[in-house]
Amino acid sequence: MARNKRATPEINAGSMADIAFLLLIFFLVTTTMDVDKGLAVRLPPWSEEPQDESNDIKEKNIFVVLVNANNDLLVEDDYLSIDQLRSAAKDFIDNNGDGTCEVCRGLQLPSSSDNPKKAILSMQNDRGTNYSTYVTVRNELIAAYSELRQDLALRRFGIDYTDLSDESRKEINAFYPQIISEAEPVKIGG
């Protein structure tokens, strides 16, 4: 008995590589990638040299802002609302307690900051603080500096801070350097 030899049918796979490549390109082009969002913070430059430990900072030059897990603000041992924070920060920065700042218009309280170059805004939050509250508090502290710089630009040059030349902007920034310290978040209570 003779066997009938039949050829087994095959699928032509010659163009499979081309099809796979086109599908790969299609999915790469049409897929969206999630982008991490966050706050743009400029960190101080890294230095290999040890820092000078003799920089004694007076306690009166530190404006302490604490945010608890209930999103309440404790500013300089007083409860404040977020609406009052910017004004309190501006008063602290612009105090001119030692009388060395020629552009400051503060009350020169002896219990507040010596001058804007020595004023430090210190912010610490609880681990349970809402992220939106953290961002709002941080924005209010930055806005205090922005308003002081804007006011000085209008008094000194007669134009908005944003319209100043780079050189003039550096001059304004030298009077009001933005010094904000963010302490490590803590876990207080349950």
Secondary structure, DSSP 8 states (H G I E B T S, - for coil): -------------TTHHHHHHHHHHHHHHH-----------------SS---TT----GGGEEEEEE-TT--EEETTEEE-HHHHHHHHHHHHT--TTS--SS------TTS-S-TTT-EEEEEEBTTS-HHHHHHHHHHHHHHHHHHHHHHHHHHTSS-GGGS-HHHHHHHHHHS---EEE---B----
